[in-house]
Amino acid sequence: MSIITLRESITQALREEMALDENVFIMGCDVGLRGNPFGITKGLMNEYGEKRVIDTPISEAAFTGLGVGAAIAGMRPLVEILYADWITLPMDNIVNTAAKTCYMFGGQANVPIVIRAPFGVGGGVAAQHSQNNENWFVHVPGLKVITPSTPYDMKGMLKSAIRDNGPVICFEHKRNYSMKGEVPDGEYLVPIGKAAIRKTGTDCTIVAYSYMTYVAEAAAIELEKEGISCEVIDLRSLLPLDYDTVMESIKKTSRVVVVTEAPLRGSIAGEIVGEIIDRGFDLLDAPPQRLGSKNSPVAYNEGLEAMCTPKKEDIIAAVRKTFE
Amino acid sequence: MKDSKCIEELKKEFDAYAEMYSPEGLDREEQIRMYSIMWLMRKFEEAVKPLWMANKVHGYYHPYITEEAIATAIITQLKKEDYVGSTHRGHGHLIAKGGNINKMMAELFGKEEGYNKGRGGSMHISDMSIGMLGASGIVGAAVAPAVGSALKSWIKGTDDVTVVFFGDGGANAGSVSESMNMAAAWKLPVIFVCENNQWAIATDYARITGEPDLYKRGIGFGIPSCRCDGYNIYQIWETAKAAIERARAGEGPTFIECKTMRMLGHHATDDSWYRDMSVCDKYWEIEPIKRMGEFMVENKIATPAELEAIEAEAMKKVEASIEYADTQCHEPSPDTFYDYIYADGEVIK
């Protein structure tokens, strides 16, 4: 075991998979010489050459399209979008080509592409560098959407994503990049589509993912002091989503709070609550609670930015509400 | 026979017009093969509209009629491992790459035996076994993925080349320009073929394009670029030959504009009410099958009887494909509803 940052866990996953499979290559803006703005791909161009770590022009629409086509032709591209906000540019190639080719072609072609996208609020980078747009992709059959939050999960799930024969979008919260955690020294994989229980509890289930998992854990520790025992579930993967784990927990707690950092309106929190009601309305002793960001673009101003997202206190209040 | 007065009139307005000639290195056998392929495309396309009217096929279907020379002259020079990126008007591209018309017809009928198991239809015909990367229903959207197959050849260091087709409409999509830039920057083995039929759905391209010579866009990206008479199979063949050799030798992309004129509606049931179709009368004089046939007879490459036999053979093949699709194929089973959404048989509901 070694303790590394989430940022380093991504680098390790990329390096290992590139060594194992010569079809794996990376492309994106500044991924080569600069090693990406967060240093994640630093050194890889020297190790693997300019044809396997490709610095692209700032043409997200087309270079993602090139990645999709290379995947159809048998490669395993890792396409990096500098900030998830700009995933709007290659949206057509992701939604209409990557997600649909296998289906439209009757299974003749696979699209084993991984798209990495740093997302989330924080750092005063305002409305075009802070979004949570993972929800958009959960609506698209044919895609997988993952949001690992610990170094262990990130490395293991990213490796699974690279080996997956279909398109996977990996959303990486910028606030998680410096989080540290234990990672085994040897080879391991974490499957896509299985949630993790971060804290066991008996009174209320808190369902969260990515950075909000850490906020939920902090809320659960506070609530424990009041005698409310919360179970914190980190979804890790939004598509597919592990409802079995969610429902098992609710069977025990009979209460649920669902937290997302995305603007609440139209977010996955509503979808999860809907599914919980369909699967087990009778299990619930209280109305399920949804928490998300305010329905606003993210502000530059520190105070306004902070107002936007759910806080530990908001989660505590939502849990208490399930006992009213 | 040729109406020479009509041709003189045509030359005045069709600036891409080029006289037919026998290019060096194109033997008789290959000319006969190309002529046969064009007839197969024509007969296939002509068969579909009645099938649509009879409710045997449905949805959108965009005929390749009168553009046959372009795909034939270029794609027949490729090897099996080479890639072709297609458009919504893609039946001809697949036939030229050596695709199976029975499977294509079965796909138009929506059958399980079709190329795409009935999931794709006319707009998404593909055959990965021959590098046919598939048609796309989104104008211009298939260009970047097709250039991605050339990126693979570049990374792997193979000599496979990619030919990607798009129209005058697709040429105006942003990612097409972005893709041309990357292909030029990295000298990717790709040939951009702009099938300029002068109509972007129901809009005359001259109304929406500042520079009507679309090949000049390639020059702007540092790509050797030229224009061909889209009805002249010999000129296109010779131009494509040089472009394919360049790409195979690692010398980078070429842009070929094949100028033509859309002589039918955008899709099978578009009656073209928005344009004066009498403009096309002159162009029918140089439609590519008639024109190549006349050239081959004049130059004693083939006899009229041989050409008639080729046409009849094409008709027979198409009739057989209809018979196959209509009587020997099956509807997809409802049990397979969730198949192919994910790879490897994975089902996520």
Contacts between the chains, C-beta under 8 A, distances in Angstrom:
chain1	res1	chain2	res2	distance
A	25	B	155	6.1
A	51	B	154	6.8
A	51	B	155	4.8
A	52	B	155	6.8
A	56	B	182	6.9
A	57	B	178	7.2
A	57	B	181	6.1
A	57	B	182	6.4
A	57	B	185	7.1
A	59	B	175	7.6
A	59	B	178	3.7
A	59	B	179	8.0
A	59	B	181	6.8
A	59	B	182	6.8
A	61	B	144	7.1
A	61	B	174	6.2
A	61	B	175	4.3
A	61	B	178	6.1
A	62	B	144	4.4
A	62	B	147	7.6
A	62	B	174	7.9
A	62	B	175	4.2
A	62	B	176	8.0
A	62	B	178	3.3
A	62	B	179	4.6
A	62	B	181	8.0
A	62	B	182	6.5
A	63	B	144	7.8
A	63	B	178	7.5
A	63	B	182	6.7
A	64	B	144	7.6
A	65	B	141	7.6
A	65	B	143	7.5
A	65	B	144	2.5
A	65	B	145	5.2
A	65	B	147	7.5
A	65	B	148	6.5
A	65	B	175	5.7
A	65	B	179	6.9
A	66	B	144	5.5
A	66	B	145	7.2
A	66	B	147	5.4
A	66	B	148	3.9
A	66	B	151	5.2
A	66	B	179	6.9
A	66	B	182	6.6
A	67	B	148	6.2
A	68	B	144	7.4
A	68	B	145	4.9
A	68	B	148	6.1
A	69	B	85	7.6
A	69	B	133	7.0
A	69	B	144	6.6
A	69	B	145	3.1
A	69	B	146	5.7
A	69	B	147	6.4
A	69	B	148	2.3
A	69	B	149	5.1
A	69	B	151	7.2
A	69	B	152	7.9
A	70	B	148	4.1
A	70	B	149	6.7
A	70	B	151	5.0
A	70	B	152	4.7
A	70	B	155	7.6
A	71	B	148	7.4
A	72	B	128	7.8
A	72	B	133	6.3
A	72	B	145	6.3
A	72	B	148	7.2
A	72	B	149	7.0
A	73	B	83	6.8
A	73	B	133	7.6
A	73	B	148	6.7
A	73	B	149	4.1
A	73	B	152	4.4
A	74	B	152	6.7
A	75	B	151	7.9
A	75	B	152	5.1
A	75	B	155	7.0
A	77	B	148	8.0
A	92	B	138	6.6
A	92	B	141	5.8
A	92	B	175	7.7
A	93	B	141	7.1
A	93	B	144	6.3
A	93	B	145	6.9
A	93	B	175	7.5
A	96	B	138	5.8
A	96	B	141	6.4
A	97	B	136	7.4
A	97	B	141	6.6
A	97	B	142	7.9
A	97	B	145	5.7
A	101	B	134	7.2
A	102	B	340	5.5
A	102	B	341	7.2
A	102	B	342	7.1
A	102	B	343	5.8
A	103	B	119	5.7
A	103	B	340	4.7
A	103	B	341	5.2
A	104	B	116	6.2
A	104	B	119	5.8
A	104	B	120	4.3
A	104	B	124	4.3
A	104	B	126	7.9
A	104	B	134	7.5
A	105	B	115	7.8
A	105	B	116	5.3
A	105	B	119	7.6
A	105	B	120	6.2
A	105	B	124	6.7
A	105	B	126	4.8
A	105	B	128	7.0
A	105	B	134	6.0
A	105	B	340	7.8
A	106	B	114	7.3
A	106	B	115	6.8
A	106	B	116	3.9
A	106	B	117	3.2
A	106	B	118	7.3
A	106	B	119	5.0
A	106	B	120	6.5
A	106	B	340	5.9
A	107	B	117	7.0
A	107	B	339	6.8
A	107	B	340	4.2
A	108	B	115	7.5
A	108	B	116	7.2
A	108	B	126	6.0
A	108	B	127	7.4
A	108	B	128	4.5
A	108	B	129	7.9
A	109	B	126	7.0
A	109	B	128	5.1
A	109	B	133	8.0
A	109	B	134	7.4
A	110	B	343	4.5
A	110	B	344	8.0
A	111	B	343	7.9
A	112	B	343	7.4
A	141	B	341	5.3
A	141	B	348	7.7
A	142	B	341	5.5
A	142	B	342	6.9
A	144	B	342	7.9
A	144	B	348	7.9
A	164	B	343	7.4
A	165	B	343	3.5
A	165	B	344	5.5
A	166	B	342	5.3
A	166	B	343	4.3
A	166	B	346	7.7
A	193	B	348	8.0
A	239	B	348	7.2
A	240	B	348	4.7
